[in-house]
Amino acid sequence: MYILKRKTGEGIKISKDITVYVLGISGNEVKLGIDAPKEIPIIRLEILEATANASSAFREEKLKEILKGEDQGA
């Protein structure tokens, strides 16, 4: 895992098409802005974790649905 410190208004470049900005910090919450092409899925980790806790049949179908856009963006 790569760990960075960023301040409000600063950002990081993930790839040529993806940039993440720190828009604000309030207490223990950070507001992020993600600039990425529409075909790149951006999924909150808790959604993936909830899907992982579902039945394996549902999980496989849901993950395929969520991630199907990744192949189109490559």
N, C-alpha and C positions, 0 to 999 in steps of 0.2 A: 504494500500500500504506500502510495506517495502522499505525504502530508505537507500542506502549505498553510501559511497564514496570509490572509487577504483582508483588506479593509474595504469599507463601503466605497463603491465606485471602481474597485479594482476587479480584474478578471483573470481567467486562464484560458489558453487555447488548447483544446483537446486534439483537434485535427484541423486540416485546412477549412473544414466546413462547420466546425462546432466550437463555440466559445461560451464560457460560463462566466457570468458577472455576479458580483455581490451587490445587491440593490439596497439592502438594509440589514441592520442588526438590532434586535430588541430583546434584551434579556438573554435567554438561551435559544432564541430562534433566529435563523438566518434566512433572509429572503433572497432567492437566487433567480436570475434571469438566464435562460438558455437560448442561445441563437443557433439553430440547426435547421437543416432542410426538413420540409414537412414529411418526407418519407422515412426519416429517422425516428423510430419509436423512442419516446422518453417516458419511462415507467418508474413510478415511485417504488422504492424497495419494499415497503409494507404491502403493496399490491402483489408483488411477486411472492412474498412470504405467505400471504393469505392463500394464494393460489397453490403454493407448495403444501399447505395443510389440507387442501381439498383431496378428494379421491384421485387416485393416479390417472384414471381415464379422463376425468375432467381436467386435471392439471396438464396432461400432455396436449389435449385439444386447445386449452386456453393459452398455453405458452406458444403453441404453433401460431395461433391467431395473433397474439401480441407481437411476436417476433417476425411475422411473415414479411413485414416491410423492410427488414434489414437486408434481405437478399436483393430486393429491388433497388436499394440505395447503393449497393456495391458496384 
